[in-house]
Every structure is written in structure tokens, then in C-alpha cells.
Amino acid sequence: MKHQSKLNSEQQQSQQTGTEQHAEQSPSLEFATADELLRYDADRTVVPAGIEHRLQKSAGDLPPPSKPSWWTRLFGGTGL
């Protein structure tokens, strides 16, 4: 039994045109790592002013990072 489409030829053409336009507007991108994807997205995402202000205030309350111990500087890494 064949499944027949209920769309007429005009509707099919408009769907194809819409799909083609969408493909032209957003080319597919590939990233080697998740970090690259996140950095790419962060560069293009606008943070609302209210959230940006709250983040700066929160980060301002944090103590400065402590100096790493001599053995961490010598051997690198986190010691795990």
C-alpha cells in the first residue's frame, strides 16, 4: 500500500524553498572540541545588562586566586 502525500505541488515547492533558504542562512559548523563550541557561542551571545552587572558584582566578592605551591608550579597539573 502506497502512502500518498496530501501536499499539492505548490506547497511542496514552498517547503523546499523554505528549507533551501534556511540552509543558506546557517551554514553547518564543526568543532573539534566542546570548548571550541562554547567559545564560539559565547562570542556571539549578548548577555543582558542586568545579568552582566550581577555577575560582575558576584565575581568582585571572590577572593583573588591563591599562589600555586612550589611543587604544583614545578610539576604542573592539579596533583590528582
Secondary structure as GFF3:
##gff-version 3
##sequence-region A 1 80
A	DSSP	alpha_helix	9	25	.	.	.	ID=ss1
A	DSSP	alpha_helix	34	44	.	.	.	ID=ss2
A	DSSP	alpha_helix	49	60	.	.	.	ID=ss3
A	DSSP	alpha_helix	70	75	.	.	.	ID=ss4
###
